[in-house]
Amino acid sequence: MLNGKIWGKTEIIIKTPTMELHRLSINPNSHCSMHKHEFKHNCFMISTGKLFIETQKNDYPLVDITELGPGDVTTVAPNEFHRFVTKDEGCTGFEAYYLEPLSEDIIRKDVGGKA
């Protein structure tokens, strides 16, 4: 499903009760709303262009700005207000939402090795 936004387009690739993956196409000189997610981590992965993630940190009183280019990835923790911003060039990439318990669900039988 493709959804138009004031800043560009988002397309849902995968949606389950515990994670979502969206394809993003963000127009030049645009930004989304300043917002937070109570329970979800918000991960950004960039394909083309540059994207700036502005995060109001809870641990200290300033806005952290992370610049992302092709191949770069960053995650915003739950309960941190944030938004993404483009400058003169647009941006394409992916956005994932996931819950914390997913990272602790692996049970290994061995440590792996060479085939």
Secondary structure, DSSP 4 states (H G I P E B T S, - for coil): -EEEETTEEEEEEEE-SSEEEEEEEE-TT-B---B--SSEEEEEEEEEE-EEEEEE-SSSSSEEEEEE-TT-EEEE-TT-EEEEE--SS-EEEEEEEEEGGGGG----SS-----
